[in-house]
Amino acid sequence: MSKPATPLRTLRAHLRSSWRILLKEVTAFGMVGALALSIDLGIFAWLAPGGALKAKIVSTFVSTLFAYFGNRHLSFSHRARTGLARETSFFFAINGVVLVASLLILALFVYPLGFAHGSPVVFVVNVCTIGLGTIFRFWAYKRFVFLHPDRVRDSCADLDEELAA
């Protein structure tokens, strides 16, 4: 005989399964992120002496392409598919916001503060902007790009109700 489901048992079961999913997402996101980071930093270090801001744009674009496919097919593969156009537009828009913030911070160090484009200080600032951007991206991908199946179902139900009215 199984015991009846109580609110406490239901909560425990939900937390156990949620924890496993979050651990999978964080681990896979970290793996994809580590590879994307090495791509980003490698391209940035190679191109920065010719212009840190141009190097940042190129390195971010290439690493973002890699990260999209890695996150879609590894980190968040269990989440709902909501259409390639929707996912890619949100994914690249989020990365565009992070890129603009990174460029503004890098420009502050290169121009008013006068550090050379290829200097170690600019490289460290780039690493720091990537770190801050990573925290924002993880949250934003889960919230806006790779949706939980329940959120997709709820959105479709709301749309069906609006169309029926």
Secondary structure by P-SEA (a helix, b strand, c coil): ccccccaaaaaaaaaaaaaaaaaaaaaaaaaaaaaaaaaaaaaaaacccccaaaaaaaaaaaaaaaaaaaaacccccccccccaaaaaaaaaaaaaaaaaaaaaaaaaaccccccccccaaaaaaaaaaaaaaaaaaaaaaaccccccaaaaaaaaaaaaaaaac
